[in-house]
Amino acid sequence: MVSSASSRRSFLKTTGTFTAVATTLEGTAAGTFVEEDNEIRVALIGCGGRGTGAASNALSVPDQGPIKLVAMADVFQHRMDTSRGGLSRRFAADGRMDVPEERRFIGFEAYKQAMDCLRPGDIVILTTPAAFRWVQYTYAIEKGLNVFMEKPVSVDGPSSRRMLELNKKALAKNLKVGVGLMCRHCDARREIFDRIQSGEVGDVDMIRANRMAGPTGNGAVAPMPEGTTPLHYQIKNFHGFLWLSGGAVSDFLIHNIDEGCWMKNEWPVDAVASGGRHYRGDTIDQNFDTYSIEYTFADGTKLLVDGRTIGGCHNDFATYVHGSKGLAVVSTAGHLPAKSRIYKGHNPDTDALTWAFPQPEANPYQLEWNHIIAAIRNDTPYNEVERGTMASVTASLGRMAAHTGQKFTLDQVLNSDYEFAENIDQLTLDSDSPLMPNDQGKYPIPYPGIIKDREYA
């Protein structure tokens, strides 16, 4: 039995070829293990599409020793069943997945039960809505677990400060923590970043980051049907509610925002923005359908971010860096492949191409897992929480500027006392939602220029 996180890390590192005999979990009670080995065990908390994808990437890490999914947790049985079924078809036959009924947990306390099945030095995947991130991260740190968490990691000032403070404990314990801003692990983007920073496009004059890609996720939410509760329905449709996810800006545009800030190699100081709702019918979510955000960096350089989730429109899902010597196309049409390239001048004409990253490219969703598992095996520093929190705050900055019609600074948002959902750690499946509908089943929405100090009444 492993007695401490540090002893387990030492064992994982010094096994070298990772050929120690793995311990079988069959017939073993949750949270108990029959011997020490070099197998990294995984628990999945949040079994939706992103969580299932992350678990698949974890179990697909090559040449890094044995990795096994041993526990799963969610608040909805059907989501767990769908996720487990898909993962089992891929990974159960060769022993990379072993999640019997006694290690499948449902409910708001399920995350604790799943983490209790792990040992210090194992890894937990946190892919529930962002509102619950700090609560679950707290327990993972207490348990001495390495963590992969999805973005965003926070949705407002108080939750952001909480994450930064919590992370000090993770750093003190030498825990390895990844945040799902996977584009930071893309080889093509990493190379074009180096080229931009070395001056290949000259002085950076402006950055544009667009995600005009049509309807996305469950950002537009239909009226609640009979037979459910506001809390359950909101969690099922978390992209549509600000307290849970930060909405479309925090959950979708954060990738584009983070990519632009990365290329500038700093965070902005303030933002102004606009947006609106169009063709909404009877939808009840809190999102705008269009967002246009202007971030300003300390030297006055602008990052312009445009998002649109309306079908039938021109699509552009890409990031551009305009410099005094030319144009860098950081990403081209979504998250992968990036097809990063540089042009002389600002027109992306073939005859002006000066560099392009060779194809094909590795999948950044897989690369981020390769990197964190390597850090666990080799006990090298690995913690992305501060960067992930700042990306989340920067997304909140743009969102708040759009929803209020006001100009805000990054410091104002980070240090704001306004919290969408207080006491979230006390919620149960039977609780009222922190955001309740009116008697028509509708929720409050932003009114820019009217409600100026918060995002809805």
C-alpha positions in Angstrom: 0.0 0.0 0.0 1.4 3.4 -0.9 1.9 5.5 2.2 2.4 8.9 0.7 2.3 10.9 -2.6 6.0 11.4 -2.5 6.8 7.7 -2.1 4.5 6.8 -4.9 6.0 9.4 -7.2 9.4 8.1 -6.4 8.3 4.6 -7.3 6.7 5.6 -10.6 9.9 7.4 -11.6 12.4 4.8 -10.6 10.7 1.9 -12.3 12.2 3.1 -15.5 10.8 0.7 -18.1 7.5 0.6 -16.3 7.3 -3.2 -16.4 6.3 -3.9 -12.8 3.5 -6.3 -12.5 0.1 -4.5 -12.3 -2.2 -5.1 -9.5 -5.6 -6.4 -10.5 -8.6 -4.6 -9.2 -11.1 -7.4 -9.6 -12.6 -8.4 -6.2 -10.9 -5.5 -4.5 -13.0 -3.0 -2.5 -13.1 0.6 -3.6 -10.1 2.5 -2.1 -8.0 -0.6 -1.2 -5.2 -2.1 -3.2 -3.3 -5.3 -2.7 0.3 -4.1 -3.6 2.3 -1.2 -4.8 2.9 -1.1 -8.6 3.6 1.4 -11.3 0.1 1.5 -12.7 -1.4 5.0 -12.8 -5.1 4.7 -12.0 -7.7 7.2 -13.3 -11.1 8.3 -12.0 -13.4 10.2 -14.3 -15.7 12.9 -12.7 -18.2 14.1 -15.2 -19.0 11.6 -17.9 -20.2 13.9 -20.7 -18.6 14.1 -24.1 -15.6 16.1 -23.0 -15.0 13.8 -20.0 -15.3 10.7 -22.1 -12.9 12.2 -24.6 -10.4 13.0 -21.9 -10.6 9.5 -20.5 -10.0 8.1 -23.9 -6.9 10.3 -24.3 -5.6 9.2 -20.9 -5.9 5.6 -21.8 -4.3 6.1 -25.2 -1.0 7.6 -23.9 1.8 5.7 -25.6 4.9 4.2 -24.1 4.4 5.6 -20.6 3.6 2.4 -18.7 0.2 1.0 -17.6 -2.8 3.3 -17.1 -6.2 2.1 -16.1 -9.6 3.7 -15.6 -11.0 2.4 -12.3 -13.9 4.7 -11.2 -16.5 7.0 -12.7 -18.9 9.6 -11.2 -21.7 11.8 -12.6 -25.0 13.1 -11.4 -26.9 11.4 -14.3 -27.0 7.7 -14.7 -27.7 7.8 -18.5 -24.5 9.9 -19.1 -22.4 7.4 -17.1 -23.9 4.5 -19.0 -23.2 6.0 -22.4 -19.7 7.0 -21.5 -18.9 3.6 -19.9 -20.3 1.8 -22.8 -18.2 3.7 -25.3 -15.0 3.5 -23.3 -15.5 -0.2 -22.6 -15.8 -1.1 -26.2 -12.3 0.5 -26.8 -10.4 -0.3 -23.6 -11.9 -3.0 -21.5 -10.7 -6.0 -23.5 -7.0 -5.2 -23.0 -7.4 -4.3 -19.3 -7.1 -0.5 -19.6 -10.6 -0.1 -18.1 -12.0 -1.9 -15.0 -15.0 0.0 -13.6 -17.4 -2.5 -12.0 -20.7 -1.4 -10.5 -19.2 -0.8 -7.1 -16.9 1.9 -8.5 -19.7 3.8 -10.4 -21.1 6.6 -8.4 -24.1 8.9 -8.9 -24.9 12.2 -7.1 -23.3 15.4 -5.8 -21.0 13.4 -3.4 -20.1 10.9 -6.1 -16.8 12.8 -6.9 -15.5 12.0 -3.4 -16.4 8.3 -3.7 -14.7 8.1 -7.1 -11.5 9.8 -5.8 -11.5 7.5 -2.7 -10.9 4.7 -5.2 -7.5 6.2 -6.0 -4.1 6.3 -4.3 -1.9 9.3 -3.8 -0.1 9.9 -7.1 -3.0 8.6 -9.3 -4.9 11.1 -11.5 -8.5 12.3 -11.4 -10.3 13.9 -14.4 -12.5 16.8 -13.5 -14.9 17.5 -16.4 -18.0 18.6 -14.6 -19.3 22.2 -15.2 -16.8 24.8 -14.1 -18.9 25.9 -11.2 -17.9 22.8 -9.3 -14.2 23.0 -10.2 -12.9 24.6 -6.9 -15.0 22.2 -4.8 -13.6 19.1 -6.5 -10.1 20.4 -6.7 -10.1 21.0 -3.0 -10.8 17.3 -2.4 -8.3 16.1 -5.0 -5.6 18.1 -3.3 -6.5 16.7 0.1 -6.2 13.2 -1.4 -2.8 13.9 -2.9 -4.1 13.3 -6.5 -2.7 14.6 -9.7 -5.5 16.3 -11.7 -6.6 17.0 -15.2 -9.4 19.6 -15.2 -11.3 21.1 -18.1 -11.5 24.7 -18.9 -12.8 27.2 -17.7 -11.5 26.7 -14.2 -13.6 29.6 -12.8 -16.5 31.8 -13.9 -16.2 34.9 -11.7 -13.8 36.8 -9.4 -14.3 34.9 -6.2 -14.0 31.4 -7.8 -10.9 32.6 -9.6 -9.2 33.8 -6.5 -10.2 30.6 -4.7 -8.6 28.5 -7.5 -5.3 30.5 -7.2 -5.2 30.1 -3.5 -6.0 26.4 -3.6 -3.3 25.9 -6.2 -0.7 27.0 -3.7 -1.5 23.8 -1.8 -1.2 21.7 -5.0 2.2 23.2 -5.7 3.4 22.6 -2.2 2.4 18.9 -2.6 4.2 18.8 -6.0 0.9 17.6 -7.7 0.8 17.6 -11.5 -2.2 19.5 -12.8 -3.3 20.0 -16.4 -5.9 22.4 -17.7 -7.8 21.6 -20.9 -6.5 24.4 -23.0 -5.1 21.8 -25.3 -4.0 24.2 -28.1 -1.1 25.2 -25.8 0.3 21.7 -26.4 0.0 21.8 -30.2 3.4 21.5 -31.9 2.5 23.8 -34.7 1.2 26.6 -32.4 4.3 26.2 -30.2 6.6 26.7 -33.2 4.7 29.7 -34.5 4.7 31.2 -31.0 8.5 30.9 -31.0 8.7 32.5 -34.4 6.5 35.4 -33.4 8.4 36.0 -30.2 11.7 36.0 -32.1 10.5 38.8 -34.4 9.7 36.9 -37.6 6.6 38.9 -38.2 8.1 42.1 -36.7 6.4 44.1 -34.0 2.9 42.7 -33.2 0.4 45.4 -34.2 -2.9 43.5 -33.8 -4.3 40.1 -33.1 -7.6 38.7 -34.3 -9.2 35.6 -32.9 -12.5 34.4 -34.4 -14.9 31.6 -33.5 -17.8 32.3 -35.9 -18.9 28.7 -36.2 -22.6 28.3 -36.0 -24.6 26.7 -33.1 -22.3 25.2 -30.5 -22.8 22.8 -27.7 -26.0 23.4 -25.7 -25.6 27.2 -25.7 -29.2 27.7 -26.8 -31.6 26.0 -24.4 -35.2 25.0 -25.1 -37.9 25.3 -22.4 -37.7 22.9 -19.5 -39.9 19.8 -20.0 -42.1 18.3 -17.4 -40.6 15.8 -15.0 -37.3 17.5 -14.1 -36.1 20.3 -11.9 -34.3 23.6 -12.7 -31.1 22.3 -11.1 -31.0 19.1 -13.1 -32.1 20.8 -16.3 -29.4 23.5 -16.0 -26.7 21.0 -15.4 -27.7 19.0 -18.4 -27.6 22.2 -20.4 -24.8 23.9 -18.6 -23.4 26.0 -21.5 -26.6 28.0 -21.3 -26.3 29.2 -17.7 -23.6 31.7 -16.5 -23.4 30.3 -12.9 -22.4 26.9 -14.2 -20.1 27.5 -17.1 -19.7 31.2 -17.8 -21.7 30.6 -20.9 -20.5 30.8 -24.5 -17.6 33.2 -23.9 -16.1 31.3 -21.0 -16.7 27.8 -22.4 -16.2 28.3 -26.2 -14.4 31.5 -26.9 -11.8 30.9 -24.1 -9.7 28.9 -26.5 -9.5 31.7 -29.0 -8.9 34.3 -26.3 -6.2 32.2 -24.7 -4.6 31.6 -28.1 -4.4 35.3 -28.8 -3.0 36.2 -25.4 -0.4 33.4 -25.7 0.9 34.8 -29.0 1.2 38.2 -27.3 2.8 36.5 -24.3 0.8 38.5 -21.8 -2.7 39.1 -20.4 -4.7 42.2 -21.4 -5.3 45.1 -19.0 -8.9 45.9 -20.0 -11.8 45.2 -22.4 -14.8 46.7 -24.1 -17.3 44.6 -25.9 -20.7 44.3 -27.5 -23.1 41.5 -28.4 -26.7 40.5 -28.8 -29.5 37.9 -29.0 -31.1 37.1 -32.3 -33.8 34.7 -33.6 -34.2 33.3 -30.1 -37.8 32.0 -30.3 -38.7 30.4 -26.9 -35.1 29.6 -25.7 -34.4 30.2 -22.0 -30.6 30.4 -21.8 -28.6 33.5 -20.8 -26.2 33.7 -23.8 -25.8 36.2 -26.5 -25.6 34.8 -30.1 -22.8 37.3 -31.1 -19.9 38.7 -29.1 -17.3 41.2 -30.3 -14.6 41.9 -27.7 -11.7 44.4 -27.9 -9.0 43.6 -25.4 -6.1 46.0 -24.8 -2.6 45.0 -23.7 -0.3 47.2 -21.6 1.5 48.6 -24.7 -1.8 49.5 -26.4 -1.9 46.5 -28.8 -5.4 45.1 -29.4 -6.7 41.6 -29.4 -10.1 41.5 -31.3 -12.3 38.5 -30.6 -15.4 37.8 -32.5 -17.8 34.9 -31.8 -21.1 33.9 -33.4 -23.3 30.9 -32.9 -25.9 31.6 -35.7 -26.3 29.1 -38.5 -26.2 30.0 -42.1 -23.5 32.6 -41.8 -19.9 32.8 -43.0 -17.7 30.7 -40.7 -14.2 31.7 -39.5 -12.6 29.7 -36.7 -9.0 31.0 -36.7 -6.4 33.3 -35.1 -4.3 35.8 -36.9 -1.3 37.9 -35.7 -0.6 41.0 -37.8 3.0 42.3 -37.4 5.1 45.0 -39.0 6.8 42.4 -41.3 3.9 40.2 -42.1 1.0 37.9 -41.1 1.0 34.8 -38.9 -1.9 32.5 -39.2 -1.8 30.7 -35.9 -4.8 28.4 -36.5 -6.9 27.9 -39.6 -10.2 26.1 -39.1 -10.8 24.9 -35.5 -8.6 23.3 -33.0 -6.9 20.8 -35.3 -5.0 20.7 -37.5 -3.7 24.2 -36.9 -1.9 24.5 -40.3 0.2 27.4 -38.8 2.0 29.5 -41.3 3.6 32.9 -42.0 3.2 35.3 -44.9 5.1 38.3 -46.0 2.6 41.2 -45.9 -1.0 40.9 -44.7 -2.6 39.0 -47.5 -2.4 35.2 -47.2 -1.4 34.6 -50.8 0.5 31.5 -51.8 3.3 33.4 -53.3 3.8 35.4 -50.1 4.2 32.2 -47.9 7.5 32.2 -46.0 6.9 29.3 -43.6 4.4 26.6 -42.9 4.3 23.8 -40.3 4.6 20.4 -42.0 1.6 18.2 -42.1 0.2 16.0 -40.7 0.0 17.2 -37.1 -0.4 15.4 -33.8 -3.7 15.8 -32.0 -3.3 18.4 -29.2 -6.0 16.6 -27.2 -3.7 13.6 -27.0 -0.5 15.6 -26.6 -1.7 17.3 -23.4 -2.2 13.9 -21.9 1.1 12.6 -23.2 2.7 15.6 -21.5 1.0 15.3 -18.1 1.6 11.6 -17.8 5.3 12.1 -18.7 5.5 14.7 -15.9 4.0 12.2 -13.4 6.3 9.4 -14.5 9.4 11.6 -14.4 8.4 13.8 -11.5 9.0 17.0 -13.4 7.2 20.3 -12.5 3.8 20.5 -14.2 1.0 22.8 -13.1 -1.2 24.8 -15.5 -3.7 26.2 -13.0 -2.4 29.7 -12.7 -2.4 30.1 -16.5 -5.8 28.4 -16.8 -7.3 30.7 -14.1 -5.9 33.8 -15.9 -7.4 32.6 -19.2 -10.7 32.0 -17.4 -10.6 35.5 -15.8 -9.7 37.1 -19.2 -12.7 35.3 -20.7 -14.9 36.6 -17.9 -13.6 40.1 -18.5 -14.8 40.0 -22.1 -18.1 38.4 -21.2 -18.8 41.0 -18.5 -17.9 43.9 -20.8 -20.3 42.6 -23.4 -23.1 41.8 -21.0 -23.0 45.2 -19.3 -21.9 47.4 -22.1 -19.2 48.8 -19.8 -15.4 49.0 -19.9 -13.7 46.8 -17.2 -10.1 46.1 -16.3 -8.8 42.6 -15.6 -8.0 43.6 -12.1 -11.6 44.7 -11.5 -13.0 41.3 -12.6 -10.4 39.3 -10.7 -11.0 41.2 -7.5 -14.8 41.6 -7.8 -16.8 40.3 -4.9 -19.8 39.3 -7.1 -20.3 35.6 -7.2 -22.8 33.9 -9.4 -23.5 31.0 -7.0 -22.5 31.1 -3.3 -22.3 28.0 -1.2 -22.2 25.7 -4.2 -20.4 23.1 -2.1 -23.6 22.6 -0.2 -25.8 21.7 -3.2 -27.6 18.3 -3.3 -29.6 16.7 -6.0 -32.7 17.9 -4.2 -31.6 21.5 -3.9 -33.1 24.5 -5.6 -30.8 25.9 -8.3 -28.8 29.0 -7.4 -30.7 30.5 -10.4 -34.4 29.9 -10.4 -36.8 30.6 -13.3 -39.7 33.0 -13.1 -43.3 31.8 -13.4 -43.0 31.7 -17.2 -40.0 29.4 -17.0 -37.6 32.2 -18.2 -34.3 33.2 -16.7 -32.7 36.7 -16.3 -30.6 37.8 -19.3 -28.0 40.6 -19.7 -29.3 44.1 -20.5 -26.2 46.2 -21.6 -26.4 49.8 -20.6 -29.2 49.1 -18.2 -27.7 46.6 -15.8 -24.2 47.9 -15.5 -22.6 46.4 -12.4 -23.4 42.7 -12.9 -24.4 40.5 -15.8 -28.1 40.1 -15.1 -30.6 41.3 -12.5 
